[in-house]
């Protein structure tokens, strides 16, 4: 009996410490909100954790870790559409993050719709593979560093009196400057994708896609919550979407949320 009493007393003490820590962190600055959210998440209070992570994002602080944690909190609540939405947002900011990719793929296994992606030309596939190696900021930093190195090697060509140094400096300088321009292009493309907001997640359990932006339009097919769609255009309260298999149609705008 004493052992059981001691265990219960320890549990009560731990809960008391947790509540005391939460009360001490009532400040609304982002750091305090994140600490409180992490405490809630650690103690399996996922709904409260999600609310606080969202509050931090609403302050204007954007980071892949925030969206990732928010996605995890929703996943723990079995809110698959919101989990996928936030994993996708995290992946846009950090496309090379393997943890985000893994959790996103795990969440997608709970989506009813299994849509086959149309095959892409191998050059396009390679292009997207390279583009996703780094974020837009990462490509921008790589571009700046390689540009400086390229100029440094070209300075050997300009100022060196030895032929071998001039030849080496010119060759390496041109090659590195080429990669600088290429990485700048990748940075621009990544930023363009990040700000385009042309993808969305279906948030309702089931949505009937219509042939026209009208409730009287012909029913084409049904898609379910968690499915990722590409936004083609918007008209009044309707949005035309396209699936990865090429299927297109219209659905009410309120049934989806942009990534």
C-alpha positions as CSV (number, residue, x, y, z in Angstrom):
1,X,0.0,0.0,0.0
2,X,2.8,2.4,0.8
3,X,4.4,1.7,-2.6
4,X,1.1,2.5,-4.4
5,X,0.6,5.6,-2.4
6,X,4.2,6.8,-3.1
7,X,3.7,6.3,-6.9
8,X,0.4,8.3,-6.8
9,X,2.0,11.0,-4.8
10,X,4.9,11.2,-7.3
11,X,2.4,11.5,-10.2
12,X,0.5,14.3,-8.5
13,X,3.8,16.1,-7.8
14,X,4.9,15.8,-11.5
15,X,1.5,17.2,-12.7
16,X,1.8,20.0,-10.1
17,X,5.3,20.9,-11.5
18,X,4.0,20.9,-15.0
19,X,1.1,23.2,-14.2
20,X,3.3,25.5,-12.2
21,X,5.7,25.7,-15.2
22,X,2.9,26.5,-17.5
23,X,1.6,29.2,-15.2
24,X,5.0,30.8,-15.0
25,X,5.2,31.0,-18.8
26,X,2.0,33.0,-19.4
27,X,3.9,35.6,-21.4
28,X,2.8,35.8,-25.1
29,X,6.2,36.3,-26.7
30,X,7.0,33.6,-29.2
31,X,9.8,31.9,-27.2
32,X,7.5,31.5,-24.2
33,X,4.7,30.2,-26.3
34,X,7.0,27.6,-27.9
35,X,8.2,26.5,-24.5
36,X,4.6,26.1,-23.3
37,X,3.6,24.3,-26.5
38,X,6.5,21.9,-26.1
39,X,5.5,21.2,-22.5
40,X,1.9,20.5,-23.5
41,X,3.1,18.2,-26.3
42,X,5.4,16.3,-24.0
43,X,2.5,15.7,-21.6
44,X,0.3,14.5,-24.5
45,X,-2.0,17.6,-24.3
46,X,-1.9,17.9,-28.1
47,X,-4.9,20.2,-28.6
48,X,-3.4,22.8,-26.3
49,X,0.0,22.4,-28.0
50,X,-1.5,22.9,-31.4
51,X,-3.2,26.1,-30.3
52,X,0.0,27.5,-29.0
53,X,2.1,26.6,-32.0
54,X,-0.6,28.3,-34.2
55,X,-0.4,31.4,-32.0
56,X,3.4,31.6,-32.6
57,X,2.8,31.3,-36.4
58,X,0.1,34.0,-36.1
59,X,2.7,36.4,-34.6
60,X,4.5,36.3,-38.0
61,X,7.3,33.9,-37.0
62,X,7.6,31.3,-39.8
63,X,9.9,28.3,-39.5
64,X,9.8,24.7,-40.8
65,X,10.2,23.4,-37.2
66,X,7.0,25.3,-36.2
67,X,4.9,23.8,-39.0
68,X,6.4,20.4,-38.4
69,X,5.6,20.5,-34.6
70,X,2.1,21.8,-35.4
71,X,1.6,18.9,-37.9
72,X,2.7,16.4,-35.3
73,X,0.3,17.8,-32.8
74,X,-2.6,17.5,-35.3
75,X,-1.5,14.0,-36.3
76,X,-1.6,12.9,-32.6
77,X,-5.2,14.2,-32.6
78,X,-5.9,12.1,-35.7
79,X,-6.7,15.3,-37.6
80,X,-5.1,14.1,-40.8
81,X,-6.0,17.0,-43.1
82,X,-4.5,19.6,-40.8
83,X,-1.4,17.4,-40.2
84,X,-0.8,17.1,-43.9
85,X,-1.4,20.8,-44.5
86,X,1.3,21.7,-41.9
87,X,3.7,19.1,-43.0
88,X,3.4,20.4,-46.6
89,X,4.1,24.0,-45.3
90,X,7.1,22.8,-43.4
91,X,8.4,20.9,-46.5
92,X,8.1,24.0,-48.6
93,X,10.4,25.8,-46.2
94,X,12.8,22.9,-45.8
95,X,12.4,20.6,-48.8
96,X,15.4,18.4,-47.9
97,X,14.2,17.5,-44.4
98,X,13.9,13.7,-44.2
99,X,11.9,13.8,-41.0
100,X,9.2,16.0,-42.5
101,X,9.1,13.8,-45.6
102,X,8.7,10.7,-43.5
103,X,5.9,12.1,-41.4
104,X,4.1,13.5,-44.5
105,X,4.2,10.1,-46.2
106,X,3.0,8.5,-43.0
107,X,0.0,10.9,-42.8
108,X,-0.8,10.3,-46.4
109,X,-1.3,6.6,-45.8
110,X,-4.5,7.6,-43.9
111,X,-5.9,9.4,-47.0
112,X,-8.7,7.5,-48.8
113,X,-7.7,8.7,-52.3
114,X,-4.7,6.9,-53.8
115,X,-4.0,9.0,-56.9
116,X,-1.4,7.9,-59.4
117,X,1.0,10.6,-60.5
118,X,1.5,11.2,-64.2
119,X,5.0,10.2,-65.2
120,X,7.4,13.1,-65.9
121,X,10.2,13.4,-68.4
122,X,13.4,12.3,-66.8
123,X,15.0,15.7,-67.3
124,X,12.1,17.3,-65.4
125,X,12.5,14.6,-62.7
126,X,16.2,15.4,-62.3
127,X,15.4,19.2,-62.2
128,X,12.9,18.8,-59.3
129,X,15.3,16.4,-57.5
130,X,18.1,19.1,-57.5
131,X,15.6,21.9,-56.7
132,X,14.5,20.1,-53.6
133,X,18.0,19.5,-52.2
134,X,17.9,22.9,-50.5
135,X,15.5,25.7,-49.5
136,X,15.4,29.0,-51.4
137,X,17.5,30.6,-48.7
138,X,20.0,27.7,-49.0
139,X,20.3,28.1,-52.7
140,X,20.7,31.8,-52.3
141,X,23.6,31.4,-49.9
142,X,25.2,28.9,-52.1
143,X,24.9,31.3,-55.0
144,X,26.5,34.2,-53.1
145,X,29.4,32.0,-51.8
146,X,30.1,30.5,-55.2
147,X,30.0,34.0,-56.8
148,X,32.6,35.2,-54.4
149,X,34.8,32.2,-55.1
150,X,34.3,32.6,-58.8
151,X,35.6,36.2,-58.6
152,X,38.5,35.1,-56.5
153,X,39.6,32.6,-59.1
154,X,39.2,35.1,-61.9
155,X,41.4,37.5,-60.0
156,X,44.2,34.9,-60.4
157,X,43.6,35.2,-64.2
158,X,43.8,39.0,-64.1
159,X,46.7,39.5,-61.7
160,X,48.8,36.4,-61.8
161,X,51.9,36.4,-64.1
162,X,52.3,32.6,-64.3
163,X,50.5,31.0,-67.2
164,X,49.4,28.0,-65.2
165,X,47.7,30.1,-62.5
166,X,46.0,32.3,-65.1
167,X,44.7,29.3,-67.0
168,X,43.5,27.5,-63.8
169,X,42.0,30.7,-62.4
170,X,40.1,31.4,-65.6
171,X,38.8,27.9,-65.9
172,X,37.7,27.4,-62.3
173,X,36.3,31.0,-62.2
174,X,34.0,30.4,-65.1
175,X,32.9,27.0,-63.9
176,X,32.1,28.3,-60.4
177,X,30.3,31.4,-61.7
178,X,28.2,29.1,-63.9
179,X,27.1,27.2,-60.7
180,X,26.5,30.5,-59.0
181,X,24.1,31.6,-61.7
182,X,22.5,28.1,-61.7
183,X,22.0,28.1,-57.9
184,X,20.6,31.7,-58.2
185,X,18.0,30.3,-60.7
186,X,17.2,27.5,-58.3
187,X,16.8,30.0,-55.4
188,X,14.4,32.1,-57.6
189,X,12.4,29.0,-58.6
190,X,12.1,27.8,-54.9
191,X,11.0,31.2,-53.8
192,X,8.5,31.3,-56.7
193,X,7.0,27.9,-55.6
194,X,7.0,29.1,-52.0
195,X,4.9,32.2,-52.7
196,X,2.7,30.8,-55.5
197,X,0.2,29.1,-53.1
198,X,-1.2,27.1,-56.0
199,X,-1.6,23.9,-54.0
200,X,-4.2,23.1,-51.4
201,X,-5.4,20.3,-49.1
202,X,-9.0,19.1,-49.1
203,X,-10.4,19.7,-45.6
204,X,-13.9,18.1,-45.7
205,X,-14.6,14.4,-45.4
206,X,-15.8,14.1,-49.0
207,X,-16.2,16.7,-51.8
208,X,-18.0,16.2,-55.1
209,X,-16.0,17.8,-57.9
210,X,-18.2,19.4,-60.6
211,X,-17.8,20.0,-64.3
212,X,-18.5,23.7,-63.9
213,X,-18.4,26.4,-61.1
214,X,-22.1,25.7,-60.3
215,X,-23.9,23.5,-57.9
216,X,-26.0,22.2,-60.8
217,X,-22.9,21.1,-62.7
218,X,-22.3,17.5,-63.6
219,X,-20.7,15.4,-60.9
220,X,-17.3,14.2,-62.1
221,X,-15.7,12.4,-59.1
222,X,-15.4,12.6,-55.3
223,X,-12.3,13.4,-53.4
224,X,-11.7,13.1,-49.7
225,X,-10.0,14.9,-46.8
226,X,-6.2,15.1,-46.9
227,X,-6.0,14.9,-50.7
228,X,-3.5,17.4,-52.2
229,X,-4.8,19.4,-55.3
230,X,-3.3,22.0,-57.6
231,X,-5.3,25.2,-57.9
232,X,-5.9,26.1,-61.6
233,X,-8.2,29.2,-61.2
234,X,-10.8,30.7,-59.0
235,X,-14.2,32.1,-59.9
236,X,-16.6,33.6,-57.3
237,X,-16.8,31.0,-54.5
238,X,-15.5,28.1,-56.7
239,X,-12.1,26.9,-57.4
240,X,-10.9,24.8,-60.3
241,X,-8.5,22.1,-59.2
242,X,-6.3,19.5,-60.9
243,X,-5.2,16.2,-59.4
244,X,-1.8,14.5,-60.0
245,X,-3.4,12.1,-62.4
246,X,-4.6,14.9,-64.6
247,X,-8.3,14.9,-63.6
248,X,-9.8,18.4,-63.4
249,X,-13.0,20.0,-62.0
250,X,-14.6,22.6,-59.8
251,X,-15.3,22.5,-56.1
252,X,-16.5,25.0,-53.5
253,X,-13.6,27.2,-52.3
254,X,-14.3,26.7,-48.6
255,X,-13.6,22.9,-48.9
256,X,-9.9,23.4,-49.4
257,X,-7.1,25.3,-47.6
258,X,-4.1,26.6,-49.5
259,X,-0.7,25.3,-48.5
